[in-house]
Amino acid sequence: MSKIKLFVGLGNPGEKYLLTRHNAGFWWLDFVALNHRLSFKKTTKYFGEYSNYQDNADVHFLKPSTFMNESGKSVQAITSFYKIKPEEILIIHDELDIVPGKVKLKLGGGHGGHNGVKDISNQLESNNFWRLRIGIGHPGDKNEVSSYVLKKPSKIDSGLIEDSIFSSYQIFSLLVNGELDKAMLNLHSA
């Protein structure tokens, strides 16, 4: 089985969006960076902020600086440069259909209405990449989704999302080592 060579956290750039639900993917990468002393540097080459893992130069981290709907531009640029296959990519993103505090790992599938994931699928011409789906909950009305994802979560939901980021971080070494079945089992049985 493939190892994860590229971790991509999805979010929107800028201070305005920093604490919004849509930036859960950025939060996850920030947590990894804190625990592995990674420092992200802005790069126009990949249209985002980039870092690599000191213990393994073949492991890359990316926070696209494009807006969510154009995340694929950034992912396509880095995967082309490093010749990373879709199944070696983990996209970390917010998920409306999962309650706060829960997180799911899966390979492939549709975009489920997530425009960042949709753009990545289009740019890579594949949906055969891994997704770490961080639950943010649903507002209950599809007409409220856009404003919901662009708002800060409540204090309770924020704590639950932080807990899910911590619990999903526990499988990080399994992802890097290519133990993806074990990572799924550990995450989903927790």
Wavefront OBJ file of the C-alpha trace (Angstrom):
o trace
v 0.000 0.000 0.000
v 1.140 3.540 -0.710
v 2.513 5.866 1.926
v 1.165 9.380 2.309
v 3.729 11.707 0.728
v 1.629 14.857 0.627
v -0.565 16.232 3.413
v -2.825 19.050 2.208
v -4.877 21.042 4.677
v -7.765 22.924 3.118
v -8.911 26.362 4.164
v -9.234 29.931 2.996
v -6.324 32.376 3.219
v -6.299 35.455 5.382
v -7.001 36.558 8.923
v -10.739 36.915 8.203
v -11.128 33.141 7.722
v -8.540 31.886 10.214
v -10.982 30.626 12.850
v -13.848 29.578 10.554
v -15.107 25.998 10.245
v -13.922 25.840 6.627
v -10.318 26.115 7.864
v -10.311 22.858 9.845
v -7.766 21.399 7.404
v -5.368 24.265 8.153
v -5.893 23.696 11.899
v -4.889 20.038 11.512
v -1.676 20.921 9.667
v -0.888 23.634 12.217
v -1.180 20.992 14.956
v 1.220 18.677 13.074
v 3.605 21.592 12.514
v 3.594 22.425 16.220
v 4.359 18.820 17.190
v 7.080 18.296 14.574
v 8.666 21.740 14.565
v 7.692 22.362 10.963
v 7.726 25.866 9.621
v 5.611 26.785 6.645
v 7.012 29.145 4.050
v 4.991 30.952 1.415
v 5.765 29.774 -2.097
v 4.389 31.019 -5.387
v 5.648 27.798 -6.996
v 2.877 25.783 -5.277
v 0.437 28.656 -4.674
v 0.511 28.162 -0.937
v 2.480 27.623 2.229
v 4.847 24.647 2.140
v 6.967 22.578 4.501
v 8.567 19.154 4.477
v 9.175 16.641 7.224
v 12.734 16.815 8.568
v 12.889 13.058 9.244
v 11.764 12.231 5.710
v 12.233 14.711 2.857
v 9.696 12.713 0.809
v 6.844 13.874 3.065
v 5.400 17.251 2.114
v 2.868 19.579 3.736
v 0.817 22.180 1.904
v -1.731 24.838 2.816
v -3.048 26.309 -0.452
v -3.178 30.096 -0.447
v -5.827 30.031 -3.149
v -9.405 30.245 -1.984
v -11.105 26.932 -1.229
v -12.782 26.635 -4.648
v -9.371 26.767 -6.368
v -7.432 24.394 -4.071
v -6.714 22.062 -6.979
v -4.380 24.590 -8.608
v -2.035 24.374 -5.631
v -2.290 20.581 -5.265
v -1.737 20.022 -8.987
v 1.387 22.246 -8.966
v 3.104 20.348 -6.140
v 2.087 16.870 -7.304
v 3.421 17.572 -10.786
v 6.741 18.812 -9.421
v 7.332 15.912 -7.009
v 5.574 13.237 -9.142
v 3.181 12.360 -6.320
v 0.382 9.952 -7.231
v -3.204 10.636 -6.085
v -3.183 7.634 -3.715
v -0.139 9.192 -1.960
v -2.097 12.349 -1.064
v -4.114 13.051 2.080
v -6.545 15.962 1.843
v -7.602 17.184 5.296
v -10.879 19.105 5.189
v -14.022 20.106 7.026
v -17.030 17.816 6.635
v -20.635 18.962 7.069
v -22.052 15.430 7.213
v -20.007 14.473 10.288
v -20.771 15.878 13.741
v -18.130 17.943 15.552
v -15.796 15.681 17.512
v -15.766 12.934 14.892
v -13.308 12.396 12.068
v -13.235 9.836 9.248
v -10.515 8.590 6.923
v -11.296 7.228 3.483
v -9.813 6.653 0.047
v -11.603 7.999 -3.005
v -15.273 8.718 -3.392
v -17.168 11.765 -4.515
v -16.659 15.328 -3.383
v -19.904 15.423 -1.384
v -20.512 19.044 -2.349
v -17.156 20.214 -0.948
v -15.848 22.657 -3.550
v -12.212 22.331 -2.485
v -12.283 18.545 -2.881
v -14.192 18.935 -6.162
v -11.529 21.255 -7.594
v -8.731 18.915 -6.512
v -10.484 15.978 -8.220
v -10.876 18.049 -11.386
v -7.270 19.264 -11.425
v -5.792 15.811 -10.716
v -8.326 14.145 -13.035
v -8.754 11.597 -10.258
v -10.625 11.210 -7.006
v -8.393 8.357 -5.843
v -6.782 10.331 -3.013
v -7.169 9.940 0.732
v -9.386 12.273 2.739
v -9.323 13.019 6.433
v -12.792 14.443 7.008
v -13.068 16.577 10.147
v -16.645 16.856 11.366
v -18.027 20.375 11.695
v -21.734 19.497 11.695
v -24.491 20.801 9.437
v -26.615 23.921 9.973
v -29.753 21.916 9.149
v -30.687 23.920 6.055
v -28.734 23.604 2.801
v -29.342 27.301 2.100
v -27.316 28.195 5.202
v -24.248 26.075 4.380
v -22.142 28.860 2.803
v -22.508 31.223 5.729
v -22.178 28.355 8.250
v -18.771 27.143 7.020
v -17.470 30.715 6.939
v -18.330 31.375 10.600
v -16.488 30.450 13.780
v -17.835 27.367 15.544
v -19.399 27.726 18.981
v -17.087 27.271 21.953
v -18.433 23.730 22.493
v -18.059 22.764 18.812
v -14.612 24.343 18.698
v -13.509 22.150 21.611
v -14.947 19.051 19.941
v -13.189 19.863 16.655
v -9.903 20.386 18.518
v -10.386 17.012 20.249
v -10.955 15.322 16.885
v -7.814 16.925 15.472
v -5.832 15.599 18.433
v -7.311 12.094 18.138
v -6.721 11.932 14.377
v -3.149 13.167 14.838
v -2.524 9.906 16.735
v -2.484 8.059 13.373
v 0.038 10.424 11.770
v 3.003 8.001 11.940
v 0.836 5.213 10.470
v -0.046 7.461 7.528
v 3.596 8.355 6.892
v 4.637 4.691 7.142
v 1.954 3.478 4.733
v -0.072 1.590 7.342
v -3.308 3.063 6.049
v -5.590 0.123 6.870
v -4.305 0.156 10.445
v -4.721 3.950 10.547
v -8.376 3.602 9.489
v -9.017 0.849 11.999
v -7.408 2.815 14.859
v -9.209 6.037 13.981
v -12.644 4.553 13.439
v -12.564 2.300 16.508
v -11.507 5.117 18.879
l 1 2 3 4 5 6 7 8 9 10 11 12 13 14 15 16 17 18 19 20 21 22 23 24 25 26 27 28 29 30 31 32 33 34 35 36 37 38 39 40 41 42 43 44 45 46 47 48 49 50 51 52 53 54 55 56 57 58 59 60 61 62 63 64 65 66 67 68 69 70 71 72 73 74 75 76 77 78 79 80 81 82 83 84 85 86 87 88 89 90 91 92 93 94 95 96 97 98 99 100 101 102 103 104 105 106 107 108 109 110 111 112 113 114 115 116 117 118 119 120 121 122 123 124 125 126 127 128 129 130 131 132 133 134 135 136 137 138 139 140 141 142 143 144 145 146 147 148 149 150 151 152 153 154 155 156 157 158 159 160 161 162 163 164 165 166 167 168 169 170 171 172 173 174 175 176 177 178 179 180 181 182 183 184 185 186 187 188 189 190
